[in-house]
Amino acid sequence: MKITQKISSLFALFIALAGVAMAQEKDEFGYNINSLRPIHEDDQLWRRTVWVRMDCKEKQNKPFFAKNNEITKVIIEAVKAGILRPYQNDSLNTRMSYESFIENLTIPGADEGLSEEEKAMGFGADDGWGDSGWDESADGGGGDKDAAAAAPASSNEFFPKDISILRIRIDLIFDKKRSRWYRDIQAITLILPAEKNTAKGIDQEIAAFSYKELVENVFKDNGSAIWYNDSNNPREHRNLSEAFDLTLYAAHMERYSNPDDAWIQDIYGTDKSAIVASMQLEHQLVDFETEFWEY
């Protein structure tokens, strides 16, 4: 009886906390077009969207940030090579222009003091989508993945290792047909941490990317897109897509879908109470998923 009451309480808690689910963009057959492995809407018994913050400098996340194989470097080079296009935010509704992407990567004031001749030669400026090799007729990207390695890094841009924060948007879904939980990653946002953003002193979003497009156009069959196995067997490196599937990263919850579209720190405060609340919500979610079978 006590177990049943506990499970009912957990279920009621997450219904109250989660509020409404994040709207999904579906095709005519009822599948989410942004899902790598879409689950039909009618088969989703329970679904909530959460946002988690992944610090690539944390010990558990360092395999995603191995020197010269940083996940941020892989993504940025893919954009410059024209095989990947960013979005303005993780709702994945509006594409970001190449000019805006380069502007977000550019260190504020880095092009000051350059002569007109240097600017004409390309210092402190970008070339636009066409010169980057981007095919405007394609929607999600495409092209030669090896070309990304040849994309030059501009001296007035932040280094990929500076952009060490990833915000991951995930749909947590219970599929009643398969009777199992799925962590359906929708988008990954690159964030410049406040300590590197000396001009503004706050975290700055660089761009958001469709996880489906990342896997299909960038990670798959890419020798640079690796999760570096730092054990005694380097032979067992994994592709980044495998690492995300296996949840080999550490991240804490920043937000969950709710009617006010509020962040955890907006609800619980910006001090340690927000961190404690985030950890408690994560633990309650684990309990909820584990005991869902008993409900």
C-alpha positions in Angstrom: 0.0 0.0 0.0 2.8 2.4 0.9 4.6 1.6 -2.3 1.5 2.3 -4.4 1.0 5.6 -2.5 4.6 6.6 -3.1 4.4 5.9 -6.8 1.1 7.8 -7.1 2.7 10.7 -5.4 5.7 10.7 -7.8 3.4 10.5 -10.7 1.3 13.4 -9.5 4.5 15.4 -8.7 5.9 15.1 -12.2 2.5 15.9 -13.8 2.5 19.0 -11.7 6.1 20.0 -12.3 6.3 19.2 -16.0 3.1 21.0 -16.9 2.7 20.7 -20.6 5.0 18.8 -22.9 7.1 20.7 -25.4 5.3 20.9 -28.8 6.8 18.7 -31.4 6.9 19.3 -35.1 5.3 16.2 -36.6 5.0 14.9 -40.2 1.7 13.8 -41.7 2.2 10.3 -40.2 2.5 11.4 -36.6 6.3 11.2 -36.2 8.6 13.9 -34.9 10.7 15.1 -37.8 13.6 16.1 -35.5 13.9 12.6 -33.8 16.7 10.3 -34.9 14.6 7.3 -34.0 11.0 8.7 -34.0 8.3 7.2 -31.9 4.7 7.5 -33.2 2.7 10.1 -31.2 0.0 7.5 -30.4 2.6 5.2 -28.8 3.9 7.8 -26.4 2.2 7.1 -23.0 4.3 9.8 -21.2 6.6 12.5 -22.5 8.3 15.4 -21.0 11.1 17.7 -22.3 14.2 18.5 -20.1 17.2 20.6 -20.7 20.6 19.6 -19.2 23.9 21.5 -19.0 27.0 19.5 -19.9 30.4 21.0 -18.9 33.0 19.4 -21.2 35.7 20.2 -18.7 34.3 17.9 -16.1 36.3 14.7 -15.6 33.5 12.4 -16.9 33.0 14.6 -20.0 36.7 15.0 -21.0 36.4 12.1 -23.5 34.1 14.4 -25.5 36.7 17.1 -25.3 40.0 15.3 -26.2 42.7 17.6 -27.6 42.1 18.3 -31.4 39.0 16.1 -31.2 36.8 18.4 -29.2 33.1 17.9 -30.0 32.8 21.7 -30.5 35.7 21.7 -33.0 34.0 18.9 -35.0 30.7 20.8 -35.1 32.3 24.2 -36.0 34.4 22.7 -38.7 31.4 21.0 -40.2 29.5 24.3 -40.4 32.5 26.0 -42.0 32.8 23.2 -44.5 29.1 23.6 -45.5 27.9 20.2 -44.4 25.9 21.5 -41.4 23.6 24.5 -40.8 22.9 25.9 -37.3 19.6 27.1 -35.8 19.0 30.3 -33.9 17.7 28.3 -30.9 16.9 24.7 -29.9 13.3 24.9 -30.9 14.8 24.1 -34.4 12.3 26.4 -36.2 14.6 29.1 -37.6 18.0 28.6 -39.3 20.9 30.8 -38.4 22.8 32.5 -41.2 26.4 31.8 -41.7 27.2 35.5 -41.1 25.5 35.4 -37.7 27.3 32.2 -36.8 30.7 33.6 -37.5 29.7 36.8 -35.7 28.9 34.8 -32.6 32.3 33.0 -32.8 34.2 36.3 -33.2 35.9 37.8 -30.2 34.5 41.2 -29.6 36.8 43.9 -30.9 39.1 41.4 -32.5 39.0 43.2 -35.9 39.7 46.6 -34.5 42.9 48.1 -35.8 43.0 46.1 -39.0 43.8 48.0 -42.1 41.4 48.1 -45.0 43.7 45.9 -47.0 43.7 43.3 -44.2 40.0 43.4 -44.0 39.8 43.0 -47.8 42.0 39.9 -47.5 39.5 38.3 -45.2 41.0 39.1 -41.8 38.2 39.8 -39.3 35.5 39.0 -41.8 33.5 36.0 -43.0 32.8 34.8 -46.5 29.1 33.8 -46.4 27.5 30.5 -47.0 28.4 30.2 -50.6 32.2 30.4 -50.1 32.0 28.0 -47.2 30.8 25.2 -49.5 27.2 25.3 -48.3 24.5 24.1 -50.6 21.5 26.4 -50.2 19.3 23.8 -51.9 19.8 21.3 -49.1 17.9 21.6 -45.8 20.0 19.7 -43.3 23.5 19.7 -44.8 25.5 17.3 -46.8 28.8 17.1 -48.6 32.2 15.7 -47.9 32.9 15.2 -44.2 36.6 15.2 -44.9 36.3 18.8 -46.1 35.6 19.9 -42.5 39.2 19.1 -41.6 40.4 21.6 -44.2 38.3 24.5 -42.8 40.7 27.1 -41.5 40.4 28.6 -38.1 40.3 32.4 -38.0 42.7 34.1 -35.6 39.9 36.5 -34.4 37.6 33.7 -33.3 37.2 31.9 -30.0 38.9 28.5 -30.0 36.7 25.4 -29.9 38.2 24.5 -26.5 36.8 27.9 -25.2 33.3 26.8 -26.0 33.1 24.2 -23.3 29.4 24.1 -22.4 26.7 22.1 -24.2 23.0 22.5 -23.5 21.1 19.3 -24.5 17.4 19.3 -25.1 15.9 15.8 -24.5 12.5 14.3 -24.8 11.9 11.6 -22.1 9.4 9.2 -23.6 7.7 6.0 -22.4 6.8 4.0 -25.5 3.8 1.8 -24.6 4.2 -0.4 -27.6 7.8 -1.4 -26.7 7.2 -0.9 -23.0 10.5 1.0 -22.4 11.9 4.5 -21.8 13.7 6.5 -24.4 15.9 9.6 -24.1 15.3 11.2 -27.4 17.9 13.9 -27.9 16.4 16.8 -30.0 19.1 19.5 -30.0 22.5 20.5 -28.8 23.4 24.1 -28.2 27.0 25.4 -28.1 27.6 27.9 -25.2 30.5 30.1 -24.5 30.9 30.2 -20.7 30.9 33.5 -18.8 34.5 33.2 -17.8 35.6 33.2 -21.5 33.0 35.9 -22.4 34.9 38.8 -20.9 33.0 41.4 -23.0 29.5 40.5 -21.5 30.4 38.3 -18.5 27.5 35.9 -19.1 27.0 32.6 -20.8 26.5 33.2 -24.5 24.7 30.9 -26.9 26.7 30.4 -30.1 24.2 28.3 -32.1 21.9 25.3 -31.8 22.0 22.2 -33.9 19.6 19.4 -34.7 20.9 16.2 -33.0 19.5 14.2 -35.9 21.5 16.2 -38.4 24.6 16.0 -36.3 24.5 12.2 -36.3 23.6 11.8 -39.9 25.8 14.5 -41.4 28.7 14.9 -39.0 29.2 12.1 -36.5 28.5 9.1 -38.6 31.6 7.6 -40.3 33.7 10.5 -39.1 37.1 9.5 -37.7 37.4 12.8 -35.8 34.0 12.5 -34.1 35.2 10.3 -31.3 34.5 9.8 -27.6 38.1 9.3 -26.4 38.5 6.2 -24.3 41.2 7.1 -21.7 41.4 3.7 -20.2 44.2 1.2 -20.9 42.6 0.2 -24.2 42.6 3.2 -26.6 41.3 0.7 -29.3 37.9 1.1 -27.7 37.2 4.7 -28.7 33.6 5.3 -29.5 31.8 7.5 -32.0 30.1 10.5 -30.5 26.7 9.2 -31.5 27.4 6.0 -29.5 28.5 8.0 -26.5 25.3 10.0 -26.4 23.2 6.8 -26.9 25.0 5.2 -23.9 24.6 8.4 -21.9 28.4 8.5 -21.2 28.2 12.2 -20.3 27.5 14.0 -17.0 25.0 16.8 -17.0 22.6 18.5 -14.6 19.1 19.6 -15.2 18.5 23.3 -15.9 14.9 23.3 -17.0 11.9 21.1 -17.6 8.8 21.8 -19.7 6.3 23.9 -17.7 3.5 26.3 -18.4 5.6 29.4 -17.5 8.6 28.2 -19.6 10.7 29.0 -16.5 14.2 27.8 -15.7 15.0 26.0 -12.4 16.9 29.0 -11.1 13.9 31.2 -11.9 11.8 29.0 -9.7 14.2 28.2 -6.9 16.6 31.1 -7.0 20.1 31.6 -8.3 22.1 30.5 -5.3 22.8 26.9 -4.1 19.1 26.2 -3.7 18.8 25.9 -7.5 21.6 23.3 -7.6 20.0 21.4 -4.8 16.6 21.5 -6.4 18.1 20.4 -9.7 19.7 17.3 -8.1 16.5 16.5 -6.2 14.4 16.7 -9.4 16.9 14.4 -11.2 16.7 11.8 -8.3 12.9 12.0 -8.3 12.9 11.5 -12.1 15.1 8.4 -11.7 12.6 7.0 -9.1 9.7 7.9 -11.3 11.2 6.0 -14.3 12.2 3.0 -12.2 8.8 2.7 -10.5 6.7 3.5 -13.5 6.1 -0.2 -14.0 4.4 -0.4 -10.7 1.9 2.4 -11.4 
